[in-house]
Amino acid sequence: MGSYSPRHLKREPKVLNKVGRRSVAVAAAGAVVVPLAGMESASAAPSAGLAQAGHVQAAGHVQAAAGHLATSVRVGPTVQYGSRGTAVKTVQRKVGGLAVDGIFGPRTKAKVKSFQRSHRLVVDGIVGRHTWTALGGYGSAPTTNPKPAPKSNSSIVSIAMGLRGTPYRWGGTTPAGFDCSGFTQYVYRQAGKSIPRTASAQAARATRVSNPRPGDLIFWGSPAYHNGIYLGNGKMIAARTPGTVVSVQNLWGNHYFGRI
């Protein structure tokens, strides 16, 4: 004789199975994966020293791989609409086309989103780890060393006056001896300005001026056959003729002034 089970207990497991399956199905259908909107680092585990979207943290470094090479990129603090400061200025400078005022306003956000779109990043207008990396890092834009500024015309006069007494020498271009254009070329070179060798070529390079200032060139003839350096007050300094020395002289004859 088999064991006896009440009828209501025999059906109960089936009822529970149906309820259990239905509950699992409902739970699975109701499970929604909610993305972390606006967070560039949502797909990556946060690590120390790296800026994460939604939080302002100290600048760190991230390894940006390019093929088999990896370079260290400095990551700036996360900045977004409403942020202010140096990091915002860096972003504005790097994306370009913006006033670099350090204020993350609507135009900056639009530019950042455009940059993100063109680089296939999350287009949220927030500059986090990935956007900093695409921008080339937080470091300031490279600058070129400025060329030293040419010395002023007062330096030209000072250099020229220091060569008084140098003998005239035809074709001379050194303090051992000068002709007229060799003297002017040497003085200008010492002042950081490159000019041609002959008087006629120097006149062709120069811009004629009617209001000369000390240090300008003064010429005779067209094409020019002689020149010197104007000192002001009707005076000049030049290497004039064989048998003479570089000296201060009065202006004479028909002349004109040129500025280089």
CORCORNOR-V973018 format. One record per backbone hydrogen bond with DSSP energy under -0.5 kcal/mol. CO is the residue of the C=O (numbers start at 0). NH is the residue of the N-H. Records with the same first field share a line. If there is no record, write none. Layout:
CO: NH, NH
//
This chain:
5: 8, 9
6: 10
7: 11
8: 12
10: 14
11: 15
12: 16
13: 17
14: 18
15: 19
16: 20
17: 21
18: 22
19: 23
20: 24
21: 25
22: 26
23: 27
24: 28
25: 29
26: 30
27: 30
29: 31
31: 33
32: 34
34: 36
35: 38
37: 39
38: 41
40: 43
46: 49
50: 128
51: 54
54: 56, 77
59: 74
61: 63, 72
62: 64
63: 70
65: 68
68: 65
70: 63, 72
71: 73
72: 61
73: 75, 137
74: 59
78: 126
79: 82
82: 103
84: 88
85: 89
86: 90
87: 91
88: 92
89: 93
90: 94
91: 95
98: 100
101: 84, 103
102: 104
103: 81
104: 108
105: 109
106: 110
107: 111
108: 112
109: 113
110: 114
111: 115
112: 116
113: 117
114: 118
115: 120
116: 119
121: 123
125: 127
126: 78
127: 131
128: 132
129: 133
130: 134
131: 135, 136
132: 135
151: 154, 155
152: 156
153: 157
154: 158
155: 159
156: 160
157: 161
159: 162
160: 163
162: 165
165: 245
166: 177
168: 171
171: 178
173: 176
176: 173
177: 168
178: 182
179: 183
180: 184
181: 185
182: 186
183: 187
184: 188
185: 189
186: 190
187: 192
188: 191
190: 150
192: 194
197: 201
198: 202
199: 203
200: 204
201: 205
205: 207
206: 258
208: 256
212: 215
215: 229
216: 257
217: 227
218: 255
219: 224, 225
225: 219
227: 217
228: 236
229: 214
231: 234
233: 250
234: 230, 231
235: 248
236: 228
237: 239, 246
240: 243
243: 167
245: 164
246: 237
248: 235
252: 254
255: 218
256: 208
257: 216
258: 206
//
